[in-house]
């Protein structure tokens, strides 16, 4: 697996993974967002021929991240599942039973429509709007702020941030990215079966592009600061 990139956030040591997640070293916590598990099955039920390998690849990537970082806790900032229960949900539930990480938190996203009992059966603790773990405040929507904002650094998802990189001859490529501002970081969607919302960095922002691996060319993925 490609090495993660170290970064300090509010005096905490973190790692940006090329597999679109963040690892918080002090708390041994893996943080990710917008997995949208079940989306490919949802599309197939609607008659859209999406191969199941898309979902299996995402699940395999998650397994590799758990094996690599050995987290004690997993925090998901929304959209773990895409829709109502299907076979892909059941596969995830069986997979979760096999991992050593039992402390899993989900901040409910707009796609997380399962009942609380369904999440409880999988050993997932659900938080309706945010989950506070100082110095971080985990939420789904980057625009959401608590009424009693105490200045915690927010970690969110939802928008699937991306950045456009231009090259010679007016060529350009779009990549998922981590978008840091003074008050929060918006994580890239973990799922590869999502679109991108291009971000426009402001002065003082930092953007790290996630460059995918290409085994055919012998290239490994990387996280690169581009702003």
Beta strands, then each sheet from edge to edge (+ up, - down):
strand 1: 5-9
strand 2: 12-17
strand 3: 21-24
strand 4: 29-32
strand 5: 73-76
strand 6: 103-107
strand 7: 124-127
strand 8: 130-133
strand 9: 136-141
strand 10: 153-157
strand 11: 161-166
strand 12: 172-180
strand 13: 184-186
strand 14: 197-198
strand 15: 206-211
strand 16: 222-225
sheet 1: 1+ 2- 3+ 4- 5- 6- 7-
sheet 2: 8+ 9- 10- 13- 12+ 11- 14-
sheet 3: 8+ 9- 10- 13- 12+ 15- 16+
end
